[in-house]
Amino acid sequence: MSDTALLINGVDKFYGPIDHGVHAVKDLNMDVKKGEIIALLGSSGCGKTSTLRMVAGFEAVSRGTIQLKGREVQTFPPVKRNVAMAFEGYSLYPPLTVKENIAFALKSSKFSQAVVEEKVAYIAKLLEIEDIMGRYPSSISGGQQQRASLGRALIRDADLHLLDEPMGQLEPQLRAVLRGRIKHFIKERGLTAILVTHDQTEANALADRIAVMEGGVLQQFDTPQVIKERPANLFTGTFVGEPPMNVFTAGISGNEEKVAFGLNEGVKLEYRASDFSPAVRDALMKRSKVVLGIRPYAVRRAQDGVGARVAVNQWLGDQTHIATDFAGGTMVLVEHDRSNLSIGENVGIRLDPGSLHVFDSESGKAISHGQELA
């Protein structure tokens, strides 16, 4: 028996005519396994919410198919799909109390009233909304409405749970607490869920795999660790990660003994040829220009490093973010100890070849990550 819960195959979404409308989602292919939590991550307008709404049935599929538990459902109305959805806009029933809204999701179930009461009470405690269960949606805050909407979705026994920015209105401390509880709730019950978010922390904390989207195109679909360590392209490399990846355009030269990257303002990074695997070295030498990327956490200060000048020094309570003027751009490095560097002070920077991400300067596609080809 297949362990695939959801299969999206060649899905396009046009708003307006196919020949000249807005192409919001482009040839999307994605599989979601049973019991898996997937995050659709991207900036506003990238196509993630359109994707979620097509799966739910609130948006029509322009092309392609959607299979849910082996059923092709793209032509089914929402009520026939057995999908639970928590909307960003809450969508609570105004005449019903919070308790009645959450219990309404179990209306068609065969549970006894006592079991329904028990399930509703459990969800209320999980989401810390026990004190507002008797109130109406119009009398509670946006964050409370959002938790009530989330509770109404989570309480359902559905084939798929869709969560659209489910905690966007919550204060950071409560959001951090609920992330852990919600993930445990979903995993403990073997539910399958898709989460839409623009929050990297939320995606990393909740998801087994992350689908990074931009311009309606799926850029990369993999585990949080792989996306961070082996970004498929320049967009994913710079979009995922905080602070963002440092990137610099560089020319390449070299021979059997060394590989050199020439940056702006005459800055040159020289490495031994043996610092790169033969396959990586061959791939690099076929190009005259690339984009170099390195995570701020991988940048090191060293007396014999390449020269840079401190522009910003921020202590964030548990780490220092230092922005430097480097090769005509900005190089950010992160240190765990508090730094007493002064603005304008000269420092040396070392970039370990094993920490370099190299991208094609035209397509943006990843060429290599450290010693490995992409």
URHUQUI-V703006 format. One record per run of one state. SS is the DSSP state (h for helix, s for strand, l for the rest). FROM is the first residue (numbers start at 1). LEN is the number of residues. Records with the same first field share a line. If there is no record, write none. Layout:
# URHUQUI-V703006
SS = FROM-LEN / FROM-LEN
This chain:
# URHUQUI-V703006
l = 1-3 / 16-6 / 34-3 / 42-6 / 57-6 / 69-2 / 73-5 / 81-2 / 87-10 / 105-8 / 127-3 / 133-3 / 140-2 / 155-5 / 165-7 / 189-4 / 198-2 / 207-2 / 215-2 / 223-1 / 230-3 / 240-6 / 255-3 / 263-1 / 267-1 / 276-2 / 286-3 / 295-1 / 316-4 / 327-2 / 336-10 / 352-1 / 356-1 / 361-4 / 370-2 / 374-1
s = 4-12 / 22-12 / 37-5 / 63-6 / 71-2 / 83-4 / 97-1 / 136-1 / 160-5 / 193-5 / 209-6 / 217-6 / 233-1 / 246-9 / 258-5 / 268-5 / 289-6 / 299-17 / 320-7 / 329-7 / 346-6 / 357-4 / 365-5 / 372-2
h = 48-9 / 78-3 / 98-7 / 113-14 / 130-3 / 137-3 / 142-13 / 172-17 / 200-7 / 224-6 / 234-6 / 264-3 / 273-3 / 278-8 / 296-3 / 353-3
